[in-house]
């Protein structure tokens, strides 16, 4: 089943199960992860059941050395073309020629016309 077809609770439960498997693959007890993450064992159990806060989940991922995987979960979005234009600001599109004023013109010049 696709993740988009699951309820948020089911997705959280799947994520918790994957975190539990990662912990077991590293042969770590919940107590070990709780100490490394600065959480209680109950908080780690909540992460593994998919009912924890995002803060606790990220702390457990860091303790399991899996925080880099969050980049795969939600990569940094690229700027849209509209945002790029806004950031660029007003860009000059042509050069302005030098404008001479009557004071800048040399005195006593005769016109050849």
C-alpha positions in Angstrom: 0.0 0.0 0.0 1.3 3.5 -0.9 2.1 5.9 2.0 -0.4 8.4 0.5 -3.2 5.8 1.0 -2.5 5.3 4.7 -3.8 7.3 7.5 -1.4 9.5 9.5 -1.6 7.2 12.4 -0.7 4.2 10.2 2.2 6.1 8.8 3.5 6.9 12.2 3.1 3.3 13.3 5.2 2.2 10.3 7.9 4.8 11.1 8.0 3.6 14.7 8.3 0.0 13.6 11.2 0.9 11.3 12.9 2.8 14.2 12.5 -0.2 16.4 14.0 -2.5 13.8 16.9 -0.1 13.4 17.5 -0.2 17.1 17.3 -4.0 17.3 19.7 -4.3 14.3 22.2 -2.2 16.2 21.6 -4.6 19.2 20.6 -1.7 21.5 18.1 -1.8 24.3 15.5 0.8 24.7 17.3 1.9 27.9 20.5 2.5 26.0 18.8 4.7 23.4 16.9 6.5 26.1 20.1 7.4 27.9 21.8 8.5 24.6 18.8 10.6 23.6 18.2 12.1 27.0 14.7 10.6 27.1 12.8 8.2 29.3 12.3 4.6 28.3 8.6 5.4 28.1 9.4 8.1 25.5 11.4 5.6 23.4 8.5 3.2 23.6 6.2 6.0 22.4 8.6 6.6 19.4 8.5 3.0 18.5 4.7 2.8 18.7 4.4 5.9 16.5 2.8 8.1 19.1 5.7 10.3 20.2 6.4 13.9 19.6 8.5 14.9 16.7 11.2 16.1 19.1 11.4 12.7 20.8 11.5 11.0 17.4 14.3 13.1 16.1 16.3 12.6 19.4 16.0 8.8 19.0 17.0 9.0 15.3 20.1 11.0 16.4 20.9 8.4 19.1 20.7 5.7 16.4 22.9 7.8 14.1 20.0 8.0 11.6 19.3 11.7 11.6 20.8 12.1 8.1 18.0 10.0 6.8 15.6 12.9 7.5 17.0 14.5 4.4 15.5 11.6 2.4 12.2 12.0 4.2 11.9 15.6 3.3 14.6 17.1 1.1 15.2 20.8 1.0 12.8 22.3 -1.5 14.2 24.2 -4.4 13.3 27.9 -4.9 10.5 28.5 -7.4 11.3 30.7 -10.4 9.1 33.4 -8.9 11.1 33.3 -5.6 14.3 33.5 -7.6 13.1 36.7 -9.4 12.1 38.2 -6.0 15.5 37.5 -4.5 17.3 38.8 -7.6 15.7 42.2 -7.2 15.8 44.8 -9.9 18.5 44.0 -12.4 19.6 46.6 -14.9 18.7 45.6 -18.4 20.5 48.3 -20.4 23.1 51.0 -19.8 22.1 54.6 -19.7 24.2 56.9 -21.9 25.9 59.9 -20.5 23.6 62.9 -20.6 25.2 66.2 -21.3 23.6 69.4 -19.9 24.1 72.9 -21.3 26.6 73.6 -18.5 28.7 70.6 -19.6 28.9 71.8 -23.3 32.1 73.6 -24.3 31.7 77.4 -24.6 31.8 79.1 -28.1 31.4 76.0 -30.2 30.0 76.7 -33.6 27.6 74.3 -35.1 28.6 72.9 -38.5 25.0 72.5 -39.6 
